[in-house]
């Protein structure tokens, strides 16, 4: 596709993809960067190679002529070729395998654990704390982590028990009738009491 690119076109400023990492993520970033511009498929196909570097750019140069008809074709071929570079999401089970080495400090262990922790999507805090606690050799830290878990659970129980037992609707000041609050004194009782005082 040979097409003339307008001077008004702004090249997307995204990190160049070098063949390492998730190719689908790079395609999403490229598409998102062009959302605010009115750009046709031909221009997108011309701009896409500019967001590549290293072996990814070499792959693009080696594409057979006229093999790409649209951005969709280009994206599919790109993702298919570089799919092996995709980083797979980790599960919370992977954290159980992280243990503090015999010669590793607690700080080194915590740094390594934190890096892996960030790779697990939607990680439950309790699972993370248990994994962290089981992987360390530091007994003081194990005890403190265990106490932290117990305190957190207690706080949650207290918060649940203090929640209102329903959505009672209390009257506002305007809705509240003063007659309900103060007993009315009838005129007959007023007159009888005033006669007694005379």
MIDOSE-1310 file (N, C-alpha, C; in nm, 2 decimals, decimal comma, always signed):
residues 198
xxxx	+0,08/-0,12/+0,00/+0,00/+0,00/+0,00/+0,09/+0,12/+0,00; +0,08/+0,20/-0,10/+0,15/+0,32/-0,11/+0,05/+0,44/-0,11; +0,06/+0,52/-0,01/-0,03/+0,63/+0,01/+0,04/+0,75/+0,07; -0,01/+0,86/+0,03/+0,06/+0,99/+0,08/+0,00/+1,02/+0,21
xxxx	+0,09/+1,05/+0,31/+0,05/+1,08/+0,45/+0,04/+1,23/+0,46; -0,07/+1,28/+0,51/-0,10/+1,42/+0,53/+0,00/+1,48/+0,64; +0,03/+1,61/+0,62/+0,12/+1,67/+0,72/+0,05/+1,69/+0,86; -0,09/+1,68/+0,86/-0,16/+1,70/+0,98/-0,16/+1,57/+1,06
xxxx	-0,12/+1,46/+1,00/-0,11/+1,33/+1,07/-0,01/+1,33/+1,18; -0,05/+1,29/+1,30/+0,05/+1,29/+1,41/+0,09/+1,14/+1,43; +0,21/+1,11/+1,42/+0,26/+0,98/+1,44/+0,24/+0,94/+1,58; +0,19/+0,82/+1,61/+0,17/+0,78/+1,75/+0,30/+0,77/+1,83
xxxx	+0,30/+0,82/+1,95/+0,43/+0,82/+2,03/+0,41/+0,71/+2,13; +0,44/+0,59/+2,09/+0,43/+0,48/+2,18/+0,57/+0,41/+2,18; +0,59/+0,33/+2,28/+0,72/+0,26/+2,29/+0,73/+0,16/+2,17; +0,84/+0,16/+2,11/+0,87/+0,07/+1,99/+0,87/-0,07/+2,03
xxxx	+0,80/-0,16/+1,96/+0,79/-0,30/+1,99/+0,91/-0,37/+1,92; +0,99/-0,45/+1,99/+1,11/-0,51/+1,94/+1,10/-0,66/+1,92; +0,97/-0,71/+1,94/+0,95/-0,86/+1,93/+0,94/-0,93/+2,06; +0,97/-0,85/+2,17/+0,96/-0,91/+2,30/+0,84/-0,85/+2,38
xxxx	+0,75/-0,93/+2,43/+0,64/-0,88/+2,50/+0,51/-0,92/+2,42; +0,40/-0,87/+2,46/+0,27/-0,90/+2,41/+0,24/-0,82/+2,28; +0,24/-0,89/+2,16/+0,21/-0,82/+2,04/+0,07/-0,76/+2,03; -0,03/-0,83/+2,09/-0,16/-0,78/+2,09/-0,17/-0,65/+2,17
xxxx	-0,10/-0,64/+2,28/-0,09/-0,51/+2,36/-0,04/-0,40/+2,27; +0,07/-0,43/+2,19/+0,12/-0,32/+2,11/+0,02/-0,28/+2,00; -0,05/-0,37/+1,95/-0,16/-0,33/+1,85/-0,26/-0,25/+1,91; -0,30/-0,28/+2,04/-0,40/-0,20/+2,11/-0,35/-0,06/+2,14
xxxx	-0,23/-0,05/+2,18/-0,17/+0,08/+2,21/-0,16/+0,16/+2,08; -0,13/+0,10/+1,97/-0,12/+0,17/+1,84/-0,26/+0,22/+1,80; -0,36/+0,13/+1,81/-0,50/+0,17/+1,78/-0,55/+0,28/+1,87; -0,52/+0,27/+2,00/-0,57/+0,38/+2,09/-0,50/+0,51/+2,06
xxxx	-0,38/+0,51/+2,02/-0,30/+0,63/+1,99/-0,36/+0,70/+1,87; -0,43/+0,63/+1,79/-0,49/+0,69/+1,66/-0,64/+0,72/+1,68; -0,69/+0,69/+1,79/-0,84/+0,71/+1,81/-0,89/+0,86/+1,78; -0,81/+0,95/+1,82/-0,85/+1,09/+1,80/-0,82/+1,15/+1,66
xxxx	-0,77/+1,07/+1,58/-0,74/+1,11/+1,44/-0,82/+1,04/+1,34; -0,86/+1,11/+1,24/-0,94/+1,05/+1,13/-0,84/+1,00/+1,03; -0,81/+0,87/+1,04/-0,71/+0,80/+0,96/-0,76/+0,68/+0,89; -0,73/+0,66/+0,76/-0,78/+0,54/+0,69/-0,68/+0,43/+0,71
xxxx	-0,73/+0,31/+0,66/-0,64/+0,19/+0,68/-0,51/+0,20/+0,62; -0,50/+0,26/+0,50/-0,37/+0,27/+0,43/-0,27/+0,35/+0,51; -0,31/+0,46/+0,57/-0,22/+0,54/+0,65/-0,18/+0,46/+0,77; -0,27/+0,39/+0,83/-0,24/+0,31/+0,95/-0,14/+0,20/+0,92
xxxx	-0,15/+0,14/+0,80/-0,06/+0,04/+0,76/+0,08/+0,10/+0,73; +0,09/+0,22/+0,68/+0,21/+0,29/+0,66/+0,28/+0,33/+0,79; +0,20/+0,37/+0,89/+0,25/+0,42/+1,02/+0,29/+0,31/+1,11; +0,23/+0,19/+1,10/+0,26/+0,08/+1,20/+0,40/+0,04/+1,20
xxxx	+0,47/+0,03/+1,09/+0,61/-0,01/+1,09/+0,70/+0,09/+1,17; +0,66/+0,21/+1,17/+0,74/+0,31/+1,24/+0,73/+0,29/+1,39; +0,64/+0,21/+1,44/+0,63/+0,18/+1,59/+0,70/+0,05/+1,62; +0,78/+0,00/+1,53/+0,85/-0,13/+1,55/+1,00/-0,10/+1,55
xxxx	+1,08/-0,19/+1,61/+1,22/-0,18/+1,61/+1,28/-0,32/+1,61; +1,41/-0,33/+1,58/+1,48/-0,46/+1,58/+1,42/-0,57/+1,49; +1,40/-0,69/+1,55/+1,35/-0,80/+1,47/+1,21/-0,78/+1,42; +1,13/-0,70/+1,50/+0,99/-0,67/+1,46/+0,99/-0,59/+1,33
xxxx	+1,08/-0,49/+1,32/+1,08/-0,41/+1,20/+1,13/-0,49/+1,08; +1,23/-0,58/+1,11/+1,28/-0,67/+1,00/+1,17/-0,76/+0,95; +1,09/-0,81/+1,04/+0,97/-0,89/+1,00/+0,88/-0,82/+0,91; +0,86/-0,69/+0,94/+0,76/-0,61/+0,86/+0,82/-0,58/+0,72
xxxx	+0,95/-0,56/+0,72/+1,02/-0,53/+0,59/+1,01/-0,65/+0,50; +1,02/-0,77/+0,56/+1,02/-0,89/+0,48/+0,88/-0,94/+0,44; +0,78/-0,87/+0,47/+0,64/-0,91/+0,43/+0,64/-0,91/+0,28; +0,58/-1,02/+0,22/+0,57/-1,02/+0,07/+0,48/-0,90/+0,02
xxxx	+0,52/-0,84/-0,09/+0,44/-0,73/-0,15/+0,30/-0,77/-0,17; +0,21/-0,68/-0,14/+0,06/-0,69/-0,16/+0,00/-0,81/-0,07; +0,07/-0,84/+0,03/+0,02/-0,95/+0,12/-0,07/-0,89/+0,23; -0,07/-0,76/+0,25/-0,15/-0,70/+0,35/-0,25/-0,61/+0,28
xxxx	-0,38/-0,63/+0,31/-0,49/-0,55/+0,25/-0,55/-0,45/+0,34; -0,53/-0,47/+0,47/-0,59/-0,38/+0,57/-0,52/-0,39/+0,70; -0,55/-0,30/+0,79/-0,49/-0,30/+0,92/-0,52/-0,43/+1,00; -0,64/-0,48/+0,97/-0,68/-0,60/+1,04/-0,59/-0,72/+0,99
xxxx	-0,56/-0,72/+0,86/-0,47/-0,83/+0,81/-0,33/-0,81/+0,87; -0,28/-0,69/+0,88/-0,15/-0,66/+0,93/-0,15/-0,70/+1,08; -0,25/-0,66/+1,16/-0,25/-0,69/+1,30/-0,25/-0,84/+1,32; -0,34/-0,91/+1,25/-0,34/-1,06/+1,26/-0,21/-1,13/+1,23
xxxx	-0,15/-1,09/+1,12/-0,02/-1,15/+1,08/+0,09/-1,11/+1,19; +0,09/-0,99/+1,24/+0,18/-0,95/+1,34/+0,17/-1,03/+1,47; +0,04/-1,04/+1,52/+0,02/-1,11/+1,64/+0,05/-1,26/+1,63; +0,01/-1,31/+1,51/+0,04/-1,46/+1,49/+0,19/-1,49/+1,49
xxxx	+0,27/-1,40/+1,43/+0,41/-1,42/+1,42/+0,48/-1,40/+1,55; +0,44/-1,30/+1,63/+0,51/-1,27/+1,76/+0,44/-1,33/+1,88; +0,34/-1,42/+1,86/+0,27/-1,47/+1,98/+0,35/-1,54/+2,08; +0,46/-1,59/+2,04/+0,55/-1,66/+2,14/+0,62/-1,56/+2,24
xxxx	+0,62/-1,43/+2,20/+0,68/-1,33/+2,29/+0,58/-1,29/+2,40; +0,45/-1,33/+2,39/+0,35/-1,29/+2,48/+0,38/-1,34/+2,62; +0,36/-1,25/+2,71/+0,38/-1,29/+2,85/+0,24/-1,34/+2,91; +0,24/-1,46/+2,96/+0,12/-1,51/+3,01/+0,10/-1,47/+3,15
xxxx	-0,03/-1,44/+3,18/-0,06/-1,40/+3,32/-0,04/-1,51/+3,42; +0,01/-1,47/+3,53/+0,04/-1,57/+3,64/-0,08/-1,59/+3,73; -0,09/-1,70/+3,80/-0,20/-1,72/+3,89/-0,14/-1,71/+4,03; -0,23/-1,70/+4,13/-0,19/-1,69/+4,27/-0,11/-1,82/+4,31
xxxx	-0,13/-1,93/+4,25/-0,05/-2,05/+4,28/+0,10/-2,03/+4,26; +0,14/-1,94/+4,16/+0,28/-1,92/+4,13/+0,35/-1,85/+4,25; +0,27/-1,78/+4,33/+0,33/-1,71/+4,45/+0,38/-1,81/+4,55; +0,31/-1,93/+4,56/+0,34/-2,03/+4,66/+0,48/-2,09/+4,64
xxxx	+0,53/-2,08/+4,51/+0,66/-2,13/+4,48/+0,77/-2,04/+4,51; +0,74/-1,92/+4,55/+0,85/-1,82/+4,58/+0,89/-1,83/+4,73; +1,02/-1,87/+4,74/+1,07/-1,89/+4,88/+1,20/-1,81/+4,90; +1,22/-1,77/+5,02/+1,34/-1,70/+5,05/+1,46/-1,79/+5,05
xxxx	+1,56/-1,77/+4,97/+1,68/-1,85/+4,97/+1,76/-1,84/+5,09; +1,84/-1,94/+5,12/+1,92/-1,95/+5,24/+2,01/-1,83/+5,26; +2,06/-1,78/+5,15/+2,16/-1,66/+5,17/+2,09/-1,53/+5,13; +1,96/-1,53/+5,11/+1,89/-1,41/+5,07/+1,84/-1,34/+5,19
xxxx	+1,85/-1,20/+5,18/+1,79/-1,12/+5,30/+1,64/-1,11/+5,28; +1,58/-1,07/+5,39/+1,43/-1,05/+5,38/+1,40/-0,95/+5,28; +1,47/-0,84/+5,27/+1,45/-0,73/+5,17/+1,45/-0,79/+5,03; +1,55/-0,87/+5,00/+1,56/-0,93/+4,86/+1,44/-1,02/+4,84
xxxx	+1,40/-1,10/+4,94/+1,29/-1,18/+4,92/+1,16/-1,10/+4,89; +1,14/-1,00/+4,97/+1,02/-0,91/+4,96/+1,02/-0,84/+4,82; +1,14/-0,80/+4,77/+1,14/-0,74/+4,64/+1,10/-0,83/+4,53; +1,16/-0,96/+4,54/+1,13/-1,06/+4,44/+0,98/-1,10/+4,45
xxxx	+0,93/-1,11/+4,57/+0,79/-1,15/+4,58/+0,70/-1,04/+4,53; +0,73/-0,91/+4,55/+0,65/-0,80/+4,50/+0,65/-0,80/+4,35; +0,76/-0,82/+4,29/+0,76/-0,82/+4,14/+0,67/-0,93/+4,08; +0,67/-1,05/+4,15/+0,58/-1,15/+4,10/+0,44/-1,13/+4,14
xxxx	+0,41/-1,07/+4,25/+0,28/-1,03/+4,30/+0,21/-0,94/+4,20; +0,28/-0,85/+4,14/+0,22/-0,75/+4,05/+0,18/-0,82/+3,92; +0,23/-0,94/+3,89/+0,20/-1,01/+3,76/+0,07/-1,09/+3,77; +0,02/-1,10/+3,90/-0,10/-1,18/+3,92/-0,23/-1,09/+3,92
xxxx	-0,31/-1,10/+3,82/-0,43/-1,01/+3,81/-0,53/-1,05/+3,92; -0,60/-0,95/+3,98/-0,71/-0,97/+4,08/-0,66/-1,06/+4,19; -0,55/-1,04/+4,24/-0,49/-1,12/+4,35/-0,56/-1,08/+4,49; -0,61/-1,18/+4,56/-0,67/-1,16/+4,69/-0,56/-1,13/+4,79
xxxx	-0,58/-1,02/+4,87/-0,47/-0,98/+4,97/-0,44/-1,09/+5,07; -0,54/-1,17/+5,10/-0,52/-1,28/+5,20/-0,43/-1,39/+5,14; -0,46/-1,42/+5,02/-0,37/-1,52/+4,95/-0,23/-1,47/+4,94; -0,21/-1,35/+4,91/-0,08/-1,29/+4,90/-0,01/-1,29/+5,03
xxxx	-0,08/-1,26/+5,14/-0,01/-1,26/+5,27/+0,02/-1,40/+5,31; -0,06/-1,50/+5,29/-0,03/-1,63/+5,33/+0,09/-1,69/+5,25; +0,09/-1,65/+5,12/+0,21/-1,70/+5,03/+0,33/-1,63/+5,08; +0,33/-1,50/+5,11/+0,44/-1,43/+5,16/+0,49/-1,49/+5,29
xxxx	+0,40/-1,52/+5,38/+0,43/-1,57/+5,51/+0,50/-1,71/+5,50; +0,45/-1,79/+5,41/+0,50/-1,93/+5,40/+0,63/-1,94/+5,33; +0,66/-1,84/+5,25/+0,79/-1,84/+5,17/+0,91/-1,78/+5,24; +0,89/-1,72/+5,35/+1,00/-1,66/+5,42/+1,06/-1,75/+5,53
xxxx	+1,19/-1,73/+5,56/+1,26/-1,81/+5,66/+1,26/-1,73/+5,79; +1,22/-1,60/+5,78/+1,23/-1,51/+5,90/+1,11/-1,53/+5,99; +1,13/-1,59/+6,11/+1,02/-1,63/+6,20/+0,95/-1,50/+6,26; +1,03/-1,40/+6,28/+0,96/-1,28/+6,33/+0,86/-1,22/+6,23
xxxx	+0,90/-1,22/+6,10/+0,82/-1,17/+6,00/+0,69/-1,26/+5,98; +0,72/-1,40/+5,99/+0,60/-1,49/+5,98/+0,50/-1,46/+6,09; +0,54/-1,44/+6,21/+0,45/-1,41/+6,32/+0,38/-1,28/+6,30; +0,45/-1,18/+6,25/+0,39/-1,05/+6,23/+0,29/-1,05/+6,12
xxxx	+0,32/-1,13/+6,01/+0,23/-1,14/+5,90/+0,10/-1,21/+5,95; +0,12/-1,32/+6,03/+0,01/-1,39/+6,08/-0,08/-1,31/+6,17; -0,02/-1,22/+6,25/-0,10/-1,13/+6,33/-0,17/-1,03/+6,25; -0,11/-0,98/+6,14/-0,17/-0,88/+6,05/-0,30/-0,95/+5,99
xxxx	-0,29/-1,07/+5,94/-0,40/-1,14/+5,88/-0,52/-1,15/+5,99; -0,48/-1,19/+6,11/-0,59/-1,20/+6,21/-0,65/-1,07/+6,24; -0,57/-0,96/+6,25/-0,63/-0,83/+6,28/-0,72/-0,78/+6,17; -0,67/-0,81/+6,05/-0,75/-0,77/+5,93/-0,89/-0,84/+5,93
xxxx	-0,88/-0,97/+5,96/-1,01/-1,05/+5,96/-1,10/-1,00/+6,07; -1,05/-0,96/+6,19/-1,13/-0,91/+6,30/-1,19/-0,78/+6,26; -1,11/-0,69/+6,19/-1,16/-0,56/+6,15/-1,28/-0,58/+6,05; -1,27/-0,67/+5,96/-1,38/-0,70/+5,87/-1,50/-0,75/+5,94
xxxx	-1,48/-0,84/+6,04/-1,60/-0,89/+6,11/-1,67/-0,77/+6,19; -1,59/-0,69/+6,25/-1,64/-0,57/+6,32/-1,72/-0,48/+6,23; -1,66/-0,45/+6,11/-1,73/-0,37/+6,02/-1,86/-0,43/+5,97; -1,86/-0,56/+5,95/-1,99/-0,62/+5,90/-2,09/-0,62/+6,02
xxxx	-2,05/-0,64/+6,14/-2,15/-0,64/+6,25/-2,20/-0,50/+6,28; -2,13/-0,40/+6,25/-2,17/-0,26/+6,28/-2,25/-0,20/+6,16; -2,28/-0,27/+6,06/-2,36/-0,22/+5,95/-2,50/-0,21/+5,99; -2,58/-0,11/+5,95/-2,72/-0,10/+5,99/-2,80/-0,22/+5,94
xxxx	-2,89/-0,27/+6,02/-2,97/-0,39/+5,99/-3,08/-0,36/+5,89; -3,07/-0,28/+5,80/-3,17/-0,25/+5,70/-3,16/-0,11/+5,66; -3,24/-0,07/+5,57/-3,24/+0,07/+5,53/-3,36/+0,14/+5,59; -3,35/+0,17/+5,72/-3,46/+0,24/+5,79/-3,46/+0,38/+5,73
xxxx	-3,58/+0,42/+5,71/-3,60/+0,56/+5,66/-3,64/+0,65/+5,78; -3,55/+0,74/+5,82/-3,58/+0,83/+5,93/-3,65/+0,95/+5,87; -3,74/+1,01/+5,94/-3,81/+1,12/+5,90/-3,72/+1,24/+5,90; -3,73/+1,33/+5,80/-3,66/+1,45/+5,80/-3,73/+1,55/+5,89
xxxx	-3,67/+1,66/+5,92/-3,73/+1,76/+6,01/-3,86/+1,81/+5,95; -3,87/+1,82/+5,82/-3,99/+1,87/+5,76/-4,10/+1,76/+5,77; -4,06/+1,64/+5,76/-4,16/+1,53/+5,77/-4,21/+1,50/+5,91; -4,12/+1,54/+6,01/-4,15/+1,51/+6,15/-4,26/+1,60/+6,20
xxxx	-4,37/+1,55/+6,25/-4,48/+1,63/+6,30/-4,46/+1,66/+6,44; -4,46/+1,78/+6,48/-4,44/+1,82/+6,62/-4,55/+1,77/+6,71; -4,67/+1,74/+6,65/-4,78/+1,69/+6,73/-4,74/+1,55/+6,78; -4,66/+1,47/+6,71/-4,62/+1,34/+6,75/-4,52/+1,35/+6,87
xxxx	-4,45/+1,46/+6,87/-4,34/+1,47/+6,97/-4,39/+1,52/+7,10; -4,48/+1,62/+7,10/-4,52/+1,68/+7,22/-4,67/+1,66/+7,24; -4,72/+1,61/+7,36/-4,86/+1,59/+7,38/-4,93/+1,73/+7,37; -5,05/+1,73/+7,31/-5,13/+1,85/+7,30/-5,21/+1,87/+7,43
xxxx	-5,21/+1,99/+7,48/-5,29/+2,02/+7,60/-5,42/+2,08/+7,55; -5,53/+2,02/+7,59/-5,66/+2,06/+7,54/-5,70/+2,19/+7,61; -5,78/+2,27/+7,55/-5,82/+2,40/+7,61/-5,90/+2,37/+7,74; -5,98/+2,26/+7,74/-6,06/+2,24/+7,86/-5,97/+2,21/+7,98
xxxx	-5,86/+2,14/+7,96/-5,77/+2,12/+8,07/-5,70/+2,24/+8,11; -5,67/+2,33/+8,01/-5,61/+2,46/+8,05/-5,70/+2,55/+8,13; -5,82/+2,55/+8,10/-5,92/+2,63/+8,17/-5,94/+2,58/+8,31; -5,94/+2,45/+8,33/-5,96/+2,39/+8,46/-5,84/+2,41/+8,55
xxxx	-5,73/+2,41/+8,49/-5,61/+2,44/+8,57/-5,60/+2,58/+8,61; -5,64/+2,67/+8,53/-5,64/+2,81/+8,56/-5,74/+2,85/+8,67; -5,85/+2,78/+8,67/-5,96/+2,80/+8,77/-5,90/+2,76/+8,91; -5,83/+2,65/+8,91/-5,77/+2,60/+9,04/-5,68/+2,70/+9,10
xx	-5,60/+2,76/+9,01/-5,50/+2,86/+9,06/-5,56/+2,99/+9,11; -5,69/+3,01/+9,09/-5,76/+3,14/+9,13/-5,80/+3,12/+9,27
